[in-house]
C-alpha cells in the first residue's frame, strides 16, 4: 500500500513539473500599450515600424511609442529620450477624456508637438479636449479645409491653445530631440480630391529603428512620396524648407 502511494505521488509530481517550462510557470501578459525601443536593438513591431537600412551610432535612453486604444480611431503618443512628448491625433470627440487620462498616467504635463494628420473626426475629434488640458508648443496640420462642426471646434481649440501653428508638408523636420530624427514625408500637395491624401505622414528614426506614421494616406499620396525620392524602407535626409507658421483667420 505504501509502495503504491509512493509511486502515485511520484507520478503526480512529474506531471505537475512537466506542465511548466524550466524557467517557471507561464504568466498571462497584458496587451502592450506601448513599445519601448532602445537604440541599436534589432526590434520589429506592428503599426508601421520598420528597420532602417544600415547601422547607426548607439545612443542612450529609450524612445517610447504608445498606441492608444481608441477603437477604429487614431491616437499615438511618442516620448523621446530627452523627455519630449509628441501626440499624433486624438481619436473621436468621445475619446478626448480617455486620452487625457492616459497622458496624465504617463506623466505628460506638456505636449511639445501635436500632429493633426487630417480633418476627419476620428483623428481630430478628441483634440479640443486634449488641447485644453495641456500646454502645447507646436501644432502641425495640413492645408486641408473640412466644413464640419468637428473641424470648426478643432480650429477654435487651436486658436485658444496659444500654440504655434505650423503647416505640415513634405520636407519639414521636427527639431525636438538631437537623438531622434523626425521628418514629414507628406502631404506633398494642396489639391487632393480625397481628404485622406492630405494626411500628415511622419517618419521617426532612433538608432537602428524607425517608425512610419501614415494617418489615412492613400495611393495618390504614397506615389507622390515615392516619386519625391522618399524610399519608405530607407531614411534619406533631405534639406528642409524653413518652418512656416500657418493659420486660418
ABEGO torsion letter per residue (X at the ends): XAAAAAAAAAAAAAAAAAABBAAEBBBBBBBBABBBBBBGBBBBBBGGBBBBABBBBBBBEBBBBBBBBAEABBBBBBBBAAGBBBBBEAEBAAAAAAAAAAAAAAGBABBABBBBABABAAAAAAAAAAAAABBBABBBBBBBBBBBAAAAAAAAAAAAAGBBBBBBBBGBBBBABAABBBBBAOBABABBABAAAABBBBBBBBEABBBBBAEABBAAAAAAAAAAGBBAABBBBBBBBBBBBBBBX
